[in-house]
């Protein structure tokens, strides 16, 4: 794939205390295969869909065990410069830009509402080798209880324009890079237990949403929402057996009219 432009999602990974369990689960649900772990990089292990790198799993560093969650990385031409923008916009840099061999430079950060994400300045590893294909990344949404903070932060850091969905029942916004939609923002309602922190929900493409849900729940995953048909595809929200949230979507099965969106100045 071509290198992703500044601010576009370009990679996803997650820390699991039981990496082998995660590999079995996602291997069955998403059809992933896995490369060799890299001991020199904390046993970081890439996942492949049809031979193309689409994500990675890694065990936590000793003493850094925490609830697993998927981390979405945004492309940057200069990770140090992006880290500066993050601070200027009121965010927190959790891990300073760090070179990862000749693969690239990474940075971890949190927006003012508490949403964690990554920044990736690609070297020999440019990011996703496939998108919008079965087993590959497709879409992501910021889930936050303080939407006004995220709405100000992400466009300040990544030069997004924004459009708001015209719906009195749902507070949903889309961030665009040029004419390409790259990220959604959903306000967390009272349906979310208070102990669930704000996060970025990552969507992976599947050939059959219902089949993926059946596989996930059979292996100990929890169905959180759906499956439901939408103009974007048939999707469902899940948690894996270790608690990491993610969604699956069949983009070939669409239903209904696209929602009306209003430009936000």
RODO-2510 file (C-alpha; in nm, 4 decimals, decimal comma):
residues 265
     n   res          X          Y          Z
     1     x     0,0000     0,0000     0,0000
     2     x     0,0981     0,3616    -0,0403
     3     x     0,2266     0,5434     0,2672
     4     x    -0,0670     0,6901     0,4586
     5     x    -0,0909     1,0709     0,4717
     6     x    -0,0347     1,2650     0,7934
     7     x    -0,3184     1,1944     1,0354
     8     x    -0,4530     0,8831     0,8629
     9     x    -0,4796     0,5614     1,0666
    10     x    -0,1836     0,3465     0,9663
    11     x    -0,1415     0,0643     1,2230
    12     x    -0,3019    -0,1139     1,5185
    13     x    -0,1645    -0,3330     1,7947
    14     x    -0,2626    -0,4588     2,1387
    15     x    -0,0921    -0,5888     2,4519
    16     x    -0,2174    -0,9224     2,5844
    17     x    -0,1052    -1,1042     2,8977
    18     x    -0,1968    -1,4248     2,7118
    19     x    -0,0508    -1,3675     2,3653
    20     x    -0,1019    -1,7278     2,2568
    21     x    -0,4673    -1,7058     2,3576
    22     x    -0,5050    -1,3837     2,1587
    23     x    -0,3451    -1,5478     1,8562
    24     x    -0,5864    -1,8409     1,8740
    25     x    -0,8869    -1,6124     1,9128
    26     x    -0,8094    -1,3647     1,6343
    27     x    -0,6715    -1,6395     1,4138
    28     x    -1,0108    -1,8106     1,4226
    29     x    -1,2328    -1,4992     1,4181
    30     x    -1,0400    -1,2920     1,1622
    31     x    -0,8377    -1,5600     0,9828
    32     x    -0,5069    -1,4124     1,0936
    33     x    -0,1757    -1,5913     1,0738
    34     x     0,1238    -1,4751     1,2746
    35     x     0,4893    -1,4151     1,2091
    36     x     0,7768    -1,4969     1,4400
    37     x     0,7934    -1,2976     1,7624
    38     x     1,0801    -1,0514     1,7872
    39     x     1,2555    -1,0923     2,1270
    40     x     1,4662    -0,7813     2,0660
    41     x     1,1411    -0,5818     2,0399
    42     x     0,9551    -0,7240     2,3384
    43     x     0,8260    -1,0287     2,1469
    44     x     0,6233    -0,8071     1,9168
    45     x     0,4371    -1,0379     1,6775
    46     x     0,2798    -0,9274     1,3505
    47     x    -0,0550    -1,0579     1,2290
    48     x    -0,1248    -1,1239     0,8612
    49     x    -0,4414    -1,1516     0,6546
    50     x    -0,3828    -1,3288     0,3248
    51     x    -0,0108    -1,2739     0,3709
    52     x    -0,0378    -0,8969     0,4305
    53     x     0,0563    -0,7330     0,7612
    54     x    -0,2586    -0,5958     0,9256
    55     x    -0,1900    -0,5656     1,3023
    56     x     0,0292    -0,6939     1,5848
    57     x     0,0068    -0,8447     1,9324
    58     x     0,2617    -0,8155     2,2113
    59     x     0,2935    -0,9163     2,5782
    60     x     0,3098    -0,6323     2,8327
    61     x     0,6421    -0,5293     2,9757
    62     x     0,6990    -0,6607     3,3297
    63     x     0,5149    -0,4346     3,5724
    64     x     0,3054    -0,2742     3,2965
    65     x     0,0188    -0,5225     3,2923
    66     x    -0,3145    -0,3551     3,2282
    67     x    -0,6543    -0,4173     3,0740
    68     x    -0,5925    -0,5026     2,7057
    69     x    -0,7127    -0,2583     2,4450
    70     x    -0,6423    -0,1990     2,0790
    71     x    -0,4169     0,0978     2,0077
    72     x    -0,4660     0,2824     1,6795
    73     x    -0,1660     0,4635     1,5314
    74     x    -0,1898     0,7754     1,3175
    75     x     0,0649     0,8438     1,0450
    76     x     0,3133     1,1241     1,1016
    77     x     0,5916     1,2658     0,8873
    78     x     0,7714     1,3803     1,2040
    79     x     0,6758     1,2114     1,5316
    80     x     0,8590     1,4705     1,7434
    81     x     0,6688     1,7530     1,5753
    82     x     0,3397     1,5681     1,6231
    83     x     0,4227     1,5151     1,9925
    84     x     0,4624     1,8906     2,0217
    85     x     0,1225     1,9470     1,8618
    86     x    -0,0305     1,6964     2,1020
    87     x     0,0969     1,8945     2,3996
    88     x    -0,0089     2,2273     2,2490
    89     x    -0,3616     2,0927     2,1988
    90     x    -0,3893     1,9845     2,5634
    91     x    -0,3028     1,6173     2,5196
    92     x    -0,0504     1,4119     2,7125
    93     x     0,2508     1,2351     2,5647
    94     x     0,2756     0,9003     2,7444
    95     x     0,5814     0,7745     2,5576
    96     x     0,8218     1,0154     2,3926
    97     x     0,9032     0,9485     2,0262
    98     x     1,1241     0,6401     2,0176
    99     x     1,3015     0,4833     1,7232
   100     x     1,2192     0,1156     1,6722
   101     x     1,5227    -0,0052     1,4817
   102     x     1,4892     0,0980     1,1186
   103     x     1,1158     0,0174     1,1234
   104     x     1,0133     0,3696     1,2228
   105     x     0,9496     0,5978     1,5188
   106     x     0,6601     0,5532     1,7605
   107     x     0,4954     0,7726     2,0199
   108     x     0,2057     0,7028     2,2572
   109     x    -0,0312     0,9748     2,3714
   110     x    -0,3673     1,0514     2,5268
   111     x    -0,6193     1,3144     2,4236
   112     x    -0,7666     1,5544     2,6861
   113     x    -1,0691     1,3272     2,7338
   114     x    -0,8510     1,0249     2,8157
   115     x    -0,8446     0,8444     2,4793
   116     x    -0,5116     0,6685     2,4196
   117     x    -0,3609     0,6433     2,0713
   118     x    -0,0289     0,6054     1,8932
   119     x     0,1710     0,8022     1,6387
   120     x     0,3840     0,6252     1,3788
   121     x     0,6526     0,7784     1,1600
   122     x     0,7184     0,5006     0,9145
   123     x     1,0611     0,3744     0,8164
   124     x     1,0929     0,0312     0,6597
   125     x     0,7585    -0,0534     0,8244
   126     x     0,5070     0,1807     0,6664
   127     x     0,1989     0,0371     0,8390
   128     x    -0,0997    -0,1568     0,7113
   129     x    -0,0255    -0,3629     0,4024
   130     x    -0,4005    -0,4086     0,3473
   131     x    -0,7173    -0,2229     0,4441
   132     x    -1,0874    -0,2843     0,3787
   133     x    -1,0207    -0,6512     0,3007
   134     x    -1,1314    -0,9529     0,5089
   135     x    -0,9150    -0,9651     0,8208
   136     x    -0,7800    -0,6128     0,7720
   137     x    -0,8474    -0,2789     0,9408
   138     x    -1,1398    -0,0830     0,8048
   139     x    -1,2482     0,2010     1,0349
   140     x    -1,2193     0,3405     1,3879
   141     x    -1,4191     0,5588     1,6234
   142     x    -1,3208     0,7594     1,9288
   143     x    -1,5549     0,6721     2,2170
   144     x    -1,5484     0,9523     2,4754
   145     x    -1,7597     1,0980     2,7542
   146     x    -1,6216     1,4461     2,6824
   147     x    -1,6767     1,4927     2,3072
   148     x    -1,6009     1,8641     2,3099
   149     x    -1,2447     1,7895     2,4200
   150     x    -1,1822     1,5280     2,1490
   151     x    -1,3565     1,7459     1,8890
   152     x    -1,1124     2,0289     1,9536
   153     x    -0,8048     1,8107     1,9967
   154     x    -0,7882     1,5835     1,6913
   155     x    -0,8381     1,8550     1,4250
   156     x    -0,5764     2,0693     1,6031
   157     x    -0,3184     1,7887     1,5885
   158     x    -0,3960     1,6338     1,2488
   159     x    -0,5650     1,9163     1,0509
   160     x    -0,8936     1,7291     1,0155
   161     x    -1,2131     1,8895     0,8970
   162     x    -1,5290     1,7691     1,0728
   163     x    -1,8905     1,6839     0,9939
   164     x    -2,1641     1,6244     1,2501
   165     x    -2,4405     1,3674     1,2004
   166     x    -2,7881     1,5211     1,2006
   167     x    -2,9468     1,2927     1,4596
   168     x    -3,1035     1,3957     1,7901
   169     x    -3,0566     1,0436     1,9302
   170     x    -2,6862     0,9962     1,8583
   171     x    -2,3947     1,2384     1,9002
   172     x    -2,1648     1,1262     1,6204
   173     x    -1,9006     1,3174     1,4272
   174     x    -1,6749     1,2254     1,1351
   175     x    -1,3239     1,3624     1,0830
   176     x    -1,1995     1,3989     0,7252
   177     x    -0,8605     1,4379     0,5598
   178     x    -0,9393     1,6167     0,2363
   179     x    -1,2221     1,4193     0,0767
   180     x    -1,1463     1,1008     0,2767
   181     x    -1,3214     1,0127     0,6017
   182     x    -1,0624     0,8689     0,8411
   183     x    -1,2094     0,8657     1,1934
   184     x    -1,5400     0,8807     1,3785
   185     x    -1,6225     1,0196     1,7217
   186     x    -1,9057     0,8769     1,9315
   187     x    -2,0241     1,0129     2,2653
   188     x    -2,0381     0,7391     2,5295
   189     x    -2,3857     0,7155     2,6815
   190     x    -2,4973     0,5813     3,0185
   191     x    -2,5132     0,2384     2,8538
   192     x    -2,1367     0,2199     2,9057
   193     x    -2,0443     0,1099     3,2596
   194     x    -1,8522     0,3863     3,4408
   195     x    -1,5461     0,1626     3,4740
   196     x    -1,5088     0,1457     3,0935
   197     x    -1,2514     0,4144     3,0032
   198     x    -1,2713     0,6196     2,6831
   199     x    -1,1055     0,4386     2,3946
   200     x    -1,0740     0,4054     2,0181
   201     x    -1,2899     0,1268     1,8792
   202     x    -1,1173    -0,0448     1,5871
   203     x    -1,3174    -0,2160     1,3116
   204     x    -1,1845    -0,5179     1,1236
   205     x    -1,3375    -0,6306     0,7946
   206     x    -1,4944    -0,9757     0,7734
   207     x    -1,6599    -1,1689     0,4920
   208     x    -1,9596    -1,2597     0,7101
   209     x    -2,0449    -1,0610     1,0239
   210     x    -2,2748    -1,3223     1,1771
   211     x    -2,0204    -1,5987     1,1245
   212     x    -1,7472    -1,3873     1,2870
   213     x    -1,9735    -1,3161     1,5859
   214     x    -2,0542    -1,6867     1,6223
   215     x    -1,6846    -1,7749     1,6168
   216     x    -1,5978    -1,5005     1,8658
   217     x    -1,8662    -1,5938     2,1200
   218     x    -1,7879    -1,9633     2,0882
   219     x    -1,4278    -1,8835     2,1822
   220     x    -1,5231    -1,6775     2,4873
   221     x    -1,5724    -1,3352     2,3305
   222     x    -1,8659    -1,1183     2,4418
   223     x    -2,1168    -0,9645     2,1997
   224     x    -2,1720    -0,6012     2,3045
   225     x    -2,3952    -0,4798     2,0198
   226     x    -2,5446    -0,6105     1,6977
   227     x    -2,5152    -0,7573     1,4484
   228     x    -2,7014    -0,4745     1,2781
   229     x    -2,7364    -0,3566     0,9191
   230     x    -2,6294    -0,0008     0,8392
   231     x    -2,5520     0,2050     0,5274
   232     x    -2,1835     0,1346     0,5970
   233     x    -2,2183    -0,2430     0,6320
   234     x    -2,3393    -0,5110     0,8707
   235     x    -2,1411    -0,4823     1,1932
   236     x    -2,1195    -0,5970     1,5536
   237     x    -1,9278    -0,4742     1,8587
   238     x    -1,7396    -0,7368     2,0609
   239     x    -1,4962    -0,7846     2,3442
   240     x    -1,2360    -1,0570     2,3136
   241     x    -1,1880    -1,3097     2,5988
   242     x    -0,9221    -1,0851     2,7583
   243     x    -1,1439    -0,7752     2,7504
   244     x    -1,0194    -0,5822     2,4472
   245     x    -1,3029    -0,4126     2,2565
   246     x    -1,3237    -0,4246     1,8778
   247     x    -1,5823    -0,4445     1,6011
   248     x    -1,6285    -0,6573     1,2914
   249     x    -1,7989    -0,5345     0,9744
   250     x    -1,9054    -0,6828     0,6422
   251     x    -1,8775    -0,3793     0,4152
   252     x    -2,0418    -0,5610     0,1222
   253     x    -2,3778    -0,5868     0,2998
   254     x    -2,5228    -0,2358     0,3282
   255     x    -2,8765    -0,1255     0,4068
   256     x    -3,0504     0,2120     0,4392
   257     x    -2,9650     0,5657     0,3361
   258     x    -2,6434     0,7393     0,4291
   259     x    -2,6943     0,9770     0,7243
   260     x    -2,7013     1,3511     0,6694
   261     x    -2,3860     1,5261     0,7838
   262     x    -2,3313     1,8967     0,8483
   263     x    -1,9934     2,0650     0,8118
   264     x    -1,8572     2,1923     1,1417
   265     x    -1,6578     2,5131     1,1229
***
